[in-house]
Amino acid sequence: MKTVSQLDLPLIYRAEGLLTKMNNSMKRDNIDTNEITIGVVGLGLMGCSISTCLLMAGHTVIAVAPIPDDLNHAEKRIKEHLNKSREENLTDLESAAHFMRCTITEDYNLLKDCFLVIECTIENLDIKKAVYQKIETVVGDSCLLASNTSAIPITLLQEQTKHPKRFFGLHWAEPSHISRFLEIICGAQSDVQLGESLYELSHCWGKEPTLVRKDIRGFITNRLMYAMYREAFHLVENGYASVEDVDRACRNNAGHWMTLAGVFRWMDLTGVPAYHTVMKDLFPTLTNSTDVPKLIDEIVKEGGKGVSNAKGFYSYTPEEAELWEKTFMEFSYEIRKLAAKYPEDVVEKKIRSKSSQ
């Protein structure tokens, strides 16, 4: 296995006291993932699925468990993901061929040759800071560091590190090895050119990534989704609709078209002026409450976690909760197959195909 210092990749930049910028951008067609070792620290649900994604992309993965209990399930979970992905034709290789490049450990020292280390711990600043200190004790100055945070600003996190220019947010969606979603977030001190290179690299992970060049709390998708969550709570708590009604509306409207088109493309496809007219009347009536909704507050205070403990916005028997988890995974694989037929450049490809005929 080659170390970071041995890799001949434009993305690798040398550090001599201070970080130096790359001279050239890395292009996805020139990347050999087999020569890039990536570390993942934190092996909960997302840490395991991120590790799976990176293994399927051809990387060597050093998976570090900060919590000893994670060692009890990480190998089993990653192997299950790899086996299922093989069944679903997301990879041509058998599980064993991928897993032989994975090291599951509690030893941070094994991260020393990593090109990139992704932190996947809980949303607690003190815990993340302690993890960064352990990582930076062993990695080289040219190693990139990223957090899978979905809530803490990248600018705040990078201030906890020795080299903030090399720090980024990598916001994944669960299940990470199936979803095409990834946000790459630059903090106030991040080297945007390095962010652009991570953007290129992430295409090798089966992603259609978004590069967020300016840090903002919640990034892009969470800001969009939480605006919808807030309005959903408003509708239920004020008696306009039930939880079931809101979910049904989302499934059969936005859930119908969002895999193909985002909000702006959707307005283009269905007529921009109509949205302009509705906005003038509707926007003033939408909730702008800054309080946590009572409905979710009560569920959490009573210990509800959703299907993981069969207690959430819906009532579940243990069997129903388990079946919903399995059904979600089945759906994720199926929707991935459908979405793969309609990539972000689907129209451009059709135009090029016609031009070549």
PEUR-V699853 format. One record per residue. N is the residue number from 1. RES is the residue in one small letter. SS is DSSP state (~ for helix, > for strand, _ for the rest). Layout:
N_RES_SS / N_RES_SS
This chain:
1_m__ / 2_k__ / 3_t__ / 4_v_~ / 5_s_~ / 6_q_~ / 7_l__ / 8_d__ / 9_l__ / 10_p__ / 11_l__ / 12_i__ / 13_y__ / 14_r__ / 15_a_> / 16_e__ / 17_g__ / 18_l__ / 19_l_> / 20_t__ / 21_k__ / 22_m__ / 23_n__ / 24_n__ / 25_s__ / 26_m__ / 27_k__ / 28_r_~ / 29_d_~ / 30_n_~ / 31_i__ / 32_d__ / 33_t_~ / 34_n_~ / 35_e_~ / 36_i__ / 37_t_> / 38_i_> / 39_g_> / 40_v_> / 41_v_> / 42_g__ / 43_l__ / 44_g__ / 45_l_~ / 46_m_~ / 47_g_~ / 48_c_~ / 49_s_~ / 50_i_~ / 51_s_~ / 52_t_~ / 53_c_~ / 54_l_~ / 55_l_~ / 56_m_~ / 57_a__ / 58_g__ / 59_h__ / 60_t_> / 61_v_> / 62_i_> / 63_a_> / 64_v_> / 65_a__ / 66_p__ / 67_i__ / 68_p_~ / 69_d_~ / 70_d_~ / 71_l_~ / 72_n_~ / 73_h__ / 74_a_~ / 75_e_~ / 76_k_~ / 77_r_~ / 78_i_~ / 79_k_~ / 80_e_~ / 81_h_~ / 82_l_~ / 83_n_~ / 84_k_~ / 85_s_~ / 86_r_~ / 87_e_~ / 88_e__ / 89_n__ / 90_l__ / 91_t__ / 92_d__ / 93_l__ / 94_e__ / 95_s_~ / 96_a_~ / 97_a_~ / 98_h_~ / 99_f_~ / 100_m__ / 101_r__ / 102_c_> / 103_t_> / 104_i_> / 105_t_> / 106_e__ / 107_d__ / 108_y_~ / 109_n_~ / 110_l_~ / 111_l_~ / 112_k__ / 113_d__ / 114_c__ / 115_f__ / 116_l_> / 117_v_> / 118_i_> / 119_e_> / 120_c__ / 121_t__ / 122_i__ / 123_e__ / 124_n__ / 125_l_~ / 126_d_~ / 127_i_~ / 128_k_~ / 129_k_~ / 130_a_~ / 131_v_~ / 132_y_~ / 133_q_~ / 134_k_~ / 135_i_~ / 136_e_~ / 137_t_~ / 138_v_~ / 139_v__ / 140_g__ / 141_d__ / 142_s__ / 143_c__ / 144_l_> / 145_l_> / 146_a_> / 147_s_> / 148_n__ / 149_t__ / 150_s__ / 151_a__ / 152_i__ / 153_p__ / 154_i_~ / 155_t_~ / 156_l_~ / 157_l_~ / 158_q_~ / 159_e__ / 160_q__ / 161_t__ / 162_k__ / 163_h__ / 164_p_~ / 165_k_~ / 166_r_~ / 167_f_> / 168_f_> / 169_g_> / 170_l_> / 171_h_> / 172_w_> / 173_a__ / 174_e__ / 175_p__ / 176_s__ / 177_h__ / 178_i__ / 179_s__ / 180_r__ / 181_f__ / 182_l_> / 183_e_> / 184_i_> / 185_i_> / 186_c_> / 187_g__ / 188_a__ / 189_q__ / 190_s__ / 191_d__ / 192_v_~ / 193_q_~ / 194_l_~ / 195_g_~ / 196_e_~ / 197_s_~ / 198_l_~ / 199_y_~ / 200_e_~ / 201_l_~ / 202_s_~ / 203_h_~ / 204_c_~ / 205_w_~ / 206_g__ / 207_k__ / 208_e__ / 209_p__ / 210_t_> / 211_l_> / 212_v_> / 213_r__ / 214_k__ / 215_d__ / 216_i__ / 217_r__ / 218_g__ / 219_f__ / 220_i__ / 221_t_~ / 222_n_~ / 223_r_~ / 224_l_~ / 225_m_~ / 226_y_~ / 227_a_~ / 228_m_~ / 229_y_~ / 230_r_~ / 231_e_~ / 232_a_~ / 233_f_~ / 234_h_~ / 235_l_~ / 236_v_~ / 237_e_~ / 238_n__ / 239_g__ / 240_y__ / 241_a__ / 242_s__ / 243_v_~ / 244_e_~ / 245_d_~ / 246_v_~ / 247_d_~ / 248_r_~ / 249_a_~ / 250_c_~ / 251_r_~ / 252_n_~ / 253_n__ / 254_a_~ / 255_g_~ / 256_h_~ / 257_w_~ / 258_m__ / 259_t__ / 260_l__ / 261_a__ / 262_g__ / 263_v_~ / 264_f_~ / 265_r_~ / 266_w_~ / 267_m_~ / 268_d_~ / 269_l_~ / 270_t_~ / 271_g__ / 272_v_~ / 273_p_~ / 274_a_~ / 275_y_~ / 276_h_~ / 277_t_~ / 278_v_~ / 279_m_~ / 280_k_~ / 281_d_~ / 282_l_~ / 283_f_~ / 284_p_~ / 285_t_~ / 286_l__ / 287_t__ / 288_n__ / 289_s__ / 290_t__ / 291_d__ / 292_v__ / 293_p__ / 294_k_~ / 295_l_~ / 296_i_~ / 297_d_~ / 298_e_~ / 299_i_~ / 300_v_~ / 301_k_~ / 302_e__ / 303_g__ / 304_g__ / 305_k__ / 306_g_> / 307_v__ / 308_s__ / 309_n__ / 310_a__ / 311_k_> / 312_g__ / 313_f__ / 314_y__ / 315_s_> / 316_y__ / 317_t__ / 318_p_~ / 319_e_~ / 320_e_~ / 321_a_~ / 322_e_~ / 323_l_~ / 324_w_~ / 325_e_~ / 326_k_~ / 327_t_~ / 328_f_~ / 329_m_~ / 330_e_~ / 331_f_~ / 332_s_~ / 333_y_~ / 334_e_~ / 335_i_~ / 336_r_~ / 337_k_~ / 338_l_~ / 339_a_~ / 340_a_~ / 341_k__ / 342_y__ / 343_p__ / 344_e__ / 345_d__ / 346_v_~ / 347_v_~ / 348_e_~ / 349_k_~ / 350_k_~ / 351_i_~ / 352_r_~ / 353_s_~ / 354_k_~ / 355_s_~ / 356_s_~ / 357_q__
